[in-house]
Amino acid sequence: MPADVELVLGARDPVLASHVVVHANHASSDRWMGKELIIWGKVAGLVRTQWDGLMLRMEGAADDVAVLVDKKSLVRLKIADVDSLIGRHVIAYGTYTRGSATQRPYVRAVHASVAFNPRVTHRRR
């Protein structure tokens, strides 16, 4: 995405893509903690959460930041085989935060803000 493209996120004023779109390799805690961003990268692994969501670990992610995809988003995307997400690229919009129990950084994806490439597809009946 060209860095000079302006994005409108919600009701906020437009912001340059270069100020909000970040590859996981550059999404460090010291720069992004508590801020909203659009993060993208390749899914290297995943862990189920206790609330039936997924924590997606990304290849080469700065500070091991992950993307939290909640149960609602998994249902919306109709993801049954979560292992099929490994090796795909993910992009998500959310707030960079830190887990209270683990102290590990993650981006909690806002509902309907997660997409995969190749995209998740479903068989037609």
Beta strands, then each sheet from edge to edge (+ up, - down):
strand 1: 6-7
strand 2: 15-16
strand 3: 21-23
strand 4: 36-48
strand 5: 54-58
strand 6: 66-69
strand 7: 89-98
strand 8: 105-117
sheet 1: 1+ 2-
sheet 2: 3+ 4+ 5- 6+ 8+ 7-
end
